[in-house]
Structures are given as C-alpha cells and as structure tokens.
Amino acid sequence: MISVSFLTSKDIPKTLKKLNDTDAEFIHLDVMDGKYVNNKTLPFSEVKHIYEFTDKRLDVHLMVESPSKYIKNYASLNTEYISIHLNTKEDLLANLKLIKSYGIKAGIAINPDEEVSLLIPYLPYIDLILVMGVNPGMGGQKFISKTIDKLKELKVLRKEYPNFKFKVSVDGGVNDVVASKVINYTDIIVSGSYVLNSNDYQKQINSLRIKS
C-alpha cells in the first residue's frame, strides 16, 4: 500500500485534490510541534478542513513531545492510523491505549538511531511500526541505507511473534529505487517529495508498487 505525504507541498489544497484522483491508499499526515522536531506544521484548526479536498483515509504521524494533546483531535478525522514516537515525554503505553480507545489503529514510529528490540514490550498494543528512513522533521531527505537492515529485523520479529498482527511502514527518502529494495519487507510505503515533485502523481505511485 502507498501513503503519500504532502509535507513538502507549496499548495496543499491543489496537492490533496490531485492525490485524491490517484489510487494511493492513504494520505500521510505529518504533525510537528516545533519541540520534538525543529519544524512545525499547520495547526489542527486548519488541518481539519482537509476533507474539503480529499476523502482518502489518513495515516497520521505525530512528531510531537506530548501526543496526548493531539490524539483526540486527529482521531476525529477520517483516520486509519495514528503513530507516535518511542521517546516522547509521556507514557507511551497510555497513549497507545488512548489511540485505540477511539477505534483508531495505533502505531509506533522508530527513528534511525533506535533499536528494533525497544519495540518488543509494545507489540501487543500496536497495529503498525513506522520505520523512519530519515531523521524526522524535514521532507526531501536522502534515505538512510541501513534502514533496510531494520526492516529485515522486523520481518524476523514477525515470525518470532506470530500472534501479533502489526504492519510495517517505511517513511522518508523513498523513491522508486528505494521502494524496490524495501517492498518485500513492508506493508505500507510512505513517499512525499518523489510523488509531489512530479507532474504525474499516479505514474510515480505506480513505480513505488513495482518489485525489483
């Protein structure tokens, strides 16, 4: 499945309308508070109007220090997943349970410098592992190649814990070349600049689905 981020868009309404005409499964919504990462994204008061431009399900990525302040709002949208980071200031397990209390699928995002083993205690509570292929905070970065090793580890982890049915997503620096290398280890591929910098969104999305 493909989830497209509009983080680097210069004209969000136009971008969302164009994405709505593609077969991408999700819109990837990056939420940044200027604290967990240096960048800051649109406030919820503006984001809540997203459905004037698209009816696609949202894949929400909270890059924020205090997720509990954001979960209720983003759960009120047409949201499939809400992912939070391991190293936030709040109780991770409490926030995962809070997400699920709204009937939303809960995810954990893991940064490039974090070990897969840190996820094991939370496997019973999550539906998604969002593997960052770049350091979070800015769009348009180059994919960190060692991310592939982490994805391979997660494939092993799924075999070791077959009772836990989590999906694996990769986010950051994903183009067609990267996608061909990670597609056998992922369920969802997140791409932003690679799609948005093209005149033909659907063509780019198609190329992300092709196996090497």
FIZAZA-955987 format. One record per residue (C-alpha): residue number from 1; residue in one letter; chain; x, y, z. Coordinates in steps of 0.001 Angstrom, whole numbers. Example, Ala and Ser with C-alpha at 12.3 -4.5 7.8 and 13.67 -1.06 7.14 Angstrom:
2
<site num="1" residuo="a" cadena="A" x="12300" y="-4500" z="7800"/>
<site num="2" residuo="s" cadena="A" x="13670" y="-1060" z="7140"/>
END
This chain:
212
<site num="1" residuo="m" cadena="A" x="0" y="0" z="0"/>
<site num="2" residuo="i" cadena="A" x="1055" y="3588" z="-649"/>
<site num="3" residuo="s" cadena="A" x="692" y="6524" z="1723"/>
<site num="4" residuo="v" cadena="A" x="1627" y="9920" z="269"/>
<site num="5" residuo="s" cadena="A" x="2933" y="12745" z="2430"/>
<site num="6" residuo="f" cadena="A" x="2165" y="16341" z="1431"/>
<site num="7" residuo="l" cadena="A" x="4755" y="17793" z="3841"/>
<site num="8" residuo="t" cadena="A" x="6737" y="19486" z="1035"/>
<site num="9" residuo="s" cadena="A" x="3671" y="20811" z="-817"/>
<site num="10" residuo="k" cadena="A" x="3644" y="24507" z="-1722"/>
<site num="11" residuo="d" cadena="A" x="-103" y="24413" z="-2473"/>
<site num="12" residuo="i" cadena="A" x="-1769" y="21924" z="-112"/>
<site num="13" residuo="p" cadena="A" x="-5359" y="22135" z="-1456"/>
<site num="14" residuo="k" cadena="A" x="-4185" y="21567" z="-5038"/>
<site num="15" residuo="t" cadena="A" x="-1890" y="18704" z="-3950"/>
<site num="16" residuo="l" cadena="A" x="-4656" y="16990" z="-1984"/>
<site num="17" residuo="k" cadena="A" x="-7092" y="17243" z="-4901"/>
<site num="18" residuo="k" cadena="A" x="-4520" y="15689" z="-7227"/>
<site num="19" residuo="l" cadena="A" x="-3764" y="12900" z="-4728"/>
<site num="20" residuo="n" cadena="A" x="-7474" y="12229" z="-4382"/>
<site num="21" residuo="d" cadena="A" x="-7531" y="11292" z="-8076"/>
<site num="22" residuo="t" cadena="A" x="-4830" y="8618" z="-7588"/>
<site num="23" residuo="d" cadena="A" x="-5117" y="5085" z="-6215"/>
<site num="24" residuo="a" cadena="A" x="-2887" y="5800" z="-3187"/>
<site num="25" residuo="e" cadena="A" x="-4454" y="4106" z="-174"/>
<site num="26" residuo="f" cadena="A" x="-3646" y="6814" z="2377"/>
<site num="27" residuo="i" cadena="A" x="-2705" y="10437" z="2841"/>
<site num="28" residuo="h" cadena="A" x="250" y="10580" z="5255"/>
<site num="29" residuo="l" cadena="A" x="-272" y="13495" z="7612"/>
<site num="30" residuo="d" cadena="A" x="2860" y="14739" z="9382"/>
<site num="31" residuo="v" cadena="A" x="2171" y="16650" z="12589"/>
<site num="32" residuo="m" cadena="A" x="5104" y="18562" z="14133"/>
<site num="33" residuo="d" cadena="A" x="5070" y="20741" z="17224"/>
<site num="34" residuo="g" cadena="A" x="8387" y="22594" z="16846"/>
<site num="35" residuo="k" cadena="A" x="9603" y="20870" z="20043"/>
<site num="36" residuo="y" cadena="A" x="10073" y="17167" z="19313"/>
<site num="37" residuo="v" cadena="A" x="11497" y="18294" z="15969"/>
<site num="38" residuo="n" cadena="A" x="12517" y="21799" z="14910"/>
<site num="39" residuo="n" cadena="A" x="9930" y="22025" z="12147"/>
<site num="40" residuo="k" cadena="A" x="6297" y="22973" z="12776"/>
<site num="41" residuo="t" cadena="A" x="3279" y="22067" z="10669"/>
<site num="42" residuo="l" cadena="A" x="-205" y="23501" z="10239"/>
<site num="43" residuo="p" cadena="A" x="-2377" y="23740" z="13379"/>
<site num="44" residuo="f" cadena="A" x="-5355" y="21402" z="13693"/>
<site num="45" residuo="s" cadena="A" x="-7719" y="24351" z="13151"/>
<site num="46" residuo="e" cadena="A" x="-6508" y="24356" z="9527"/>
<site num="47" residuo="v" cadena="A" x="-5834" y="20630" z="9083"/>
<site num="48" residuo="k" cadena="A" x="-9429" y="19742" z="9986"/>
<site num="49" residuo="h" cadena="A" x="-10506" y="21231" z="6644"/>
<site num="50" residuo="i" cadena="A" x="-8575" y="18538" z="4768"/>
<site num="51" residuo="y" cadena="A" x="-11829" y="16855" z="3698"/>
<site num="52" residuo="e" cadena="A" x="-12755" y="19781" z="1531"/>
<site num="53" residuo="f" cadena="A" x="-10035" y="18435" z="-764"/>
<site num="54" residuo="t" cadena="A" x="-9781" y="14658" z="-252"/>
<site num="55" residuo="d" cadena="A" x="-11822" y="11749" z="1055"/>
<site num="56" residuo="k" cadena="A" x="-8880" y="9382" z="1492"/>
<site num="57" residuo="r" cadena="A" x="-8106" y="7776" z="4849"/>
<site num="58" residuo="l" cadena="A" x="-5358" y="9412" z="6895"/>
<site num="59" residuo="d" cadena="A" x="-2148" y="7873" z="8167"/>
<site num="60" residuo="v" cadena="A" x="-1240" y="10340" z="10940"/>
<site num="61" residuo="h" cadena="A" x="2356" y="10648" z="12170"/>
<site num="62" residuo="l" cadena="A" x="2696" y="12635" z="15400"/>
<site num="63" residuo="m" cadena="A" x="6212" y="14079" z="15734"/>
<site num="64" residuo="v" cadena="A" x="5341" y="15815" z="18995"/>
<site num="65" residuo="e" cadena="A" x="6556" y="15858" z="22604"/>
<site num="66" residuo="s" cadena="A" x="3114" y="15358" z="24146"/>
<site num="67" residuo="p" cadena="A" x="930" y="13156" z="21908"/>
<site num="68" residuo="s" cadena="A" x="-1999" y="13115" z="24350"/>
<site num="69" residuo="k" cadena="A" x="-2703" y="16758" z="23451"/>
<site num="70" residuo="y" cadena="A" x="-3184" y="15788" z="19785"/>
<site num="71" residuo="i" cadena="A" x="-4720" y="12306" z="19721"/>
<site num="72" residuo="k" cadena="A" x="-8363" y="13251" z="20298"/>
<site num="73" residuo="n" cadena="A" x="-8369" y="15855" z="17515"/>
<site num="74" residuo="y" cadena="A" x="-6733" y="13659" z="14903"/>
<site num="75" residuo="a" cadena="A" x="-8880" y="10675" z="15883"/>
<site num="76" residuo="s" cadena="A" x="-11903" y="12805" z="14945"/>
<site num="77" residuo="l" cadena="A" x="-10829" y="12850" z="11278"/>
<site num="78" residuo="n" cadena="A" x="-11110" y="10027" z="8742"/>
<site num="79" residuo="t" cadena="A" x="-8049" y="8398" z="10303"/>
<site num="80" residuo="e" cadena="A" x="-6816" y="4822" z="9908"/>
<site num="81" residuo="y" cadena="A" x="-3559" y="5030" z="11893"/>
<site num="82" residuo="i" cadena="A" x="-2028" y="7356" z="14452"/>
<site num="83" residuo="s" cadena="A" x="1688" y="6729" z="15073"/>
<site num="84" residuo="i" cadena="A" x="3680" y="8176" z="17963"/>
<site num="85" residuo="h" cadena="A" x="7387" y="8078" z="18745"/>
<site num="86" residuo="l" cadena="A" x="9131" y="5886" z="21308"/>
<site num="87" residuo="n" cadena="A" x="10994" y="8713" z="23002"/>
<site num="88" residuo="t" cadena="A" x="8220" y="11196" z="23746"/>
<site num="89" residuo="k" cadena="A" x="7873" y="12795" z="27185"/>
<site num="90" residuo="e" cadena="A" x="4676" y="10939" z="28036"/>
<site num="91" residuo="d" cadena="A" x="3726" y="7380" z="28969"/>
<site num="92" residuo="l" cadena="A" x="3899" y="5526" z="25648"/>
<site num="93" residuo="l" cadena="A" x="1611" y="2675" z="26637"/>
<site num="94" residuo="a" cadena="A" x="-1051" y="5046" z="27966"/>
<site num="95" residuo="n" cadena="A" x="-1036" y="6949" z="24687"/>
<site num="96" residuo="l" cadena="A" x="-1256" y="3775" z="22588"/>
<site num="97" residuo="k" cadena="A" x="-4304" y="2753" z="24630"/>
<site num="98" residuo="l" cadena="A" x="-5748" y="6262" z="24205"/>
<site num="99" residuo="i" cadena="A" x="-5448" y="5979" z="20409"/>
<site num="100" residuo="k" cadena="A" x="-7180" y="2604" z="20409"/>
<site num="101" residuo="s" cadena="A" x="-9944" y="3898" z="22692"/>
<site num="102" residuo="y" cadena="A" x="-11111" y="5998" z="19729"/>
<site num="103" residuo="g" cadena="A" x="-11241" y="2954" z="17448"/>
<site num="104" residuo="i" cadena="A" x="-8089" y="4066" z="15627"/>
<site num="105" residuo="k" cadena="A" x="-5170" y="1752" z="14838"/>
<site num="106" residuo="a" cadena="A" x="-2084" y="2602" z="16921"/>
<site num="107" residuo="g" cadena="A" x="1469" y="2789" z="15632"/>
<site num="108" residuo="i" cadena="A" x="4963" y="3384" z="16956"/>
<site num="109" residuo="a" cadena="A" x="7495" y="5313" z="14890"/>
<site num="110" residuo="i" cadena="A" x="11119" y="4264" z="15301"/>
<site num="111" residuo="n" cadena="A" x="13976" y="6652" z="14483"/>
<site num="112" residuo="p" cadena="A" x="17179" y="5681" z="12621"/>
<site num="113" residuo="d" cadena="A" x="19234" y="5561" z="15847"/>
<site num="114" residuo="e" cadena="A" x="16745" y="3372" z="17776"/>
<site num="115" residuo="e" cadena="A" x="16919" y="-410" z="18082"/>
<site num="116" residuo="v" cadena="A" x="14115" y="-2714" z="16956"/>
<site num="117" residuo="s" cadena="A" x="14319" y="-4563" z="20299"/>
<site num="118" residuo="l" cadena="A" x="12848" y="-1485" z="22046"/>
<site num="119" residuo="l" cadena="A" x="9527" y="-2253" z="20354"/>
<site num="120" residuo="i" cadena="A" x="9051" y="-5743" z="21796"/>
<site num="121" residuo="p" cadena="A" x="7227" y="-4752" z="25029"/>
<site num="122" residuo="y" cadena="A" x="4659" y="-2815" z="22984"/>
<site num="123" residuo="l" cadena="A" x="3860" y="-5419" z="20317"/>
<site num="124" residuo="p" cadena="A" x="558" y="-6491" z="21961"/>
<site num="125" residuo="y" cadena="A" x="-709" y="-2910" z="21730"/>
<site num="126" residuo="i" cadena="A" x="248" y="-1800" z="18231"/>
<site num="127" residuo="d" cadena="A" x="-1077" y="-2237" z="14709"/>
<site num="128" residuo="l" cadena="A" x="1773" y="-505" z="12876"/>
<site num="129" residuo="i" cadena="A" x="5520" y="43" z="13110"/>
<site num="130" residuo="l" cadena="A" x="6588" y="3153" z="11211"/>
<site num="131" residuo="v" cadena="A" x="10292" y="2864" z="10397"/>
<site num="132" residuo="m" cadena="A" x="11944" y="6209" z="9729"/>
<site num="133" residuo="g" cadena="A" x="14321" y="6123" z="6760"/>
<site num="134" residuo="v" cadena="A" x="15498" y="9635" z="7646"/>
<site num="135" residuo="n" cadena="A" x="15803" y="11662" z="10824"/>
<site num="136" residuo="p" cadena="A" x="12328" y="13083" z="11458"/>
<site num="137" residuo="g" cadena="A" x="11479" y="16717" z="10915"/>
<site num="138" residuo="m" cadena="A" x="12136" y="17664" z="7309"/>
<site num="139" residuo="g" cadena="A" x="10918" y="16446" z="3932"/>
<site num="140" residuo="g" cadena="A" x="13179" y="15806" z="955"/>
<site num="141" residuo="q" cadena="A" x="15979" y="13991" z="2821"/>
<site num="142" residuo="k" cadena="A" x="18018" y="11103" z="1449"/>
<site num="143" residuo="f" cadena="A" x="17071" y="7590" z="2565"/>
<site num="144" residuo="i" cadena="A" x="19462" y="6063" z="5132"/>
<site num="145" residuo="s" cadena="A" x="20506" y="2716" z="3642"/>
<site num="146" residuo="k" cadena="A" x="20902" y="869" z="6980"/>
<site num="147" residuo="t" cadena="A" x="17122" y="1239" z="7373"/>
<site num="148" residuo="i" cadena="A" x="16830" y="-1875" z="5204"/>
<site num="149" residuo="d" cadena="A" x="18587" y="-3909" z="7917"/>
<site num="150" residuo="k" cadena="A" x="15978" y="-2699" z="10414"/>
<site num="151" residuo="l" cadena="A" x="13171" y="-3766" z="8080"/>
<site num="152" residuo="k" cadena="A" x="14765" y="-7210" z="7767"/>
<site num="153" residuo="e" cadena="A" x="14906" y="-7430" z="11570"/>
<site num="154" residuo="l" cadena="A" x="11203" y="-6663" z="11737"/>
<site num="155" residuo="k" cadena="A" x="10462" y="-9429" z="9270"/>
<site num="156" residuo="v" cadena="A" x="12235" y="-11834" z="11650"/>
<site num="157" residuo="l" cadena="A" x="10378" y="-10323" z="14601"/>
<site num="158" residuo="r" cadena="A" x="7035" y="-11047" z="12926"/>
<site num="159" residuo="k" cadena="A" x="7995" y="-14702" z="12610"/>
<site num="160" residuo="e" cadena="A" x="9076" y="-14829" z="16263"/>
<site num="161" residuo="y" cadena="A" x="5803" y="-13231" z="17461"/>
<site num="162" residuo="p" cadena="A" x="3162" y="-14606" z="15077"/>
<site num="163" residuo="n" cadena="A" x="299" y="-13755" z="17430"/>
<site num="164" residuo="f" cadena="A" x="884" y="-10031" z="16984"/>
<site num="165" residuo="k" cadena="A" x="-515" y="-8746" z="13693"/>
<site num="166" residuo="f" cadena="A" x="1318" y="-5468" z="13144"/>
<site num="167" residuo="k" cadena="A" x="2021" y="-3911" z="9759"/>
<site num="168" residuo="v" cadena="A" x="5363" y="-2357" z="8812"/>
<site num="169" residuo="s" cadena="A" x="5648" y="1019" z="7118"/>
<site num="170" residuo="v" cadena="A" x="8731" y="2905" z="5930"/>
<site num="171" residuo="d" cadena="A" x="8871" y="6692" z="5743"/>
<site num="172" residuo="g" cadena="A" x="11499" y="9114" z="4497"/>
<site num="173" residuo="g" cadena="A" x="13512" y="9490" z="1318"/>
<site num="174" residuo="v" cadena="A" x="11541" y="6822" z="-536"/>
<site num="175" residuo="n" cadena="A" x="11726" y="6906" z="-4327"/>
<site num="176" residuo="d" cadena="A" x="11278" y="4109" z="-6881"/>
<site num="177" residuo="v" cadena="A" x="14796" y="2736" z="-6333"/>
<site num="178" residuo="v" cadena="A" x="14388" y="2624" z="-2550"/>
<site num="179" residuo="a" cadena="A" x="10885" y="1184" z="-2892"/>
<site num="180" residuo="s" cadena="A" x="12168" y="-1731" z="-4975"/>
<site num="181" residuo="k" cadena="A" x="14616" y="-2571" z="-2153"/>
<site num="182" residuo="v" cadena="A" x="12130" y="-2348" z="720"/>
<site num="183" residuo="i" cadena="A" x="8866" y="-3558" z="-809"/>
<site num="184" residuo="n" cadena="A" x="9423" y="-7189" z="256"/>
<site num="185" residuo="y" cadena="A" x="9767" y="-6088" z="3905"/>
<site num="186" residuo="t" cadena="A" x="6960" y="-3551" z="4162"/>
<site num="187" residuo="d" cadena="A" x="3185" y="-3334" z="4016"/>
<site num="188" residuo="i" cadena="A" x="2978" y="429" z="3531"/>
<site num="189" residuo="i" cadena="A" x="5412" y="2692" z="1681"/>
<site num="190" residuo="v" cadena="A" x="5310" y="6385" z="2556"/>
<site num="191" residuo="s" cadena="A" x="6575" y="8804" z="-77"/>
<site num="192" residuo="g" cadena="A" x="6382" y="12554" z="-335"/>
<site num="193" residuo="s" cadena="A" x="8751" y="14602" z="-2462"/>
<site num="194" residuo="y" cadena="A" x="9208" y="11813" z="-5013"/>
<site num="195" residuo="v" cadena="A" x="5490" y="11931" z="-5816"/>
<site num="196" residuo="l" cadena="A" x="4871" y="15647" z="-5338"/>
<site num="197" residuo="n" cadena="A" x="7817" y="16803" z="-7459"/>
<site num="198" residuo="s" cadena="A" x="6297" y="15078" z="-10481"/>
<site num="199" residuo="n" cadena="A" x="3621" y="16280" z="-12885"/>
<site num="200" residuo="d" cadena="A" x="2109" y="12781" z="-12889"/>
<site num="201" residuo="y" cadena="A" x="1346" y="11610" z="-9345"/>
<site num="202" residuo="q" cadena="A" x="-207" y="8332" z="-10471"/>
<site num="203" residuo="k" cadena="A" x="2836" y="7377" z="-12556"/>
<site num="204" residuo="q" cadena="A" x="5095" y="7911" z="-9529"/>
<site num="205" residuo="i" cadena="A" x="2778" y="5945" z="-7264"/>
<site num="206" residuo="n" cadena="A" x="2716" y="3086" z="-9793"/>
<site num="207" residuo="s" cadena="A" x="6525" y="2997" z="-9785"/>
<site num="208" residuo="l" cadena="A" x="6553" y="2628" z="-5986"/>
<site num="209" residuo="r" cadena="A" x="4493" y="-555" z="-6257"/>
<site num="210" residuo="i" cadena="A" x="6836" y="-2340" z="-8675"/>
<site num="211" residuo="k" cadena="A" x="9070" y="-5047" z="-7245"/>
<site num="212" residuo="s" cadena="A" x="12684" y="-5288" z="-8379"/>
END
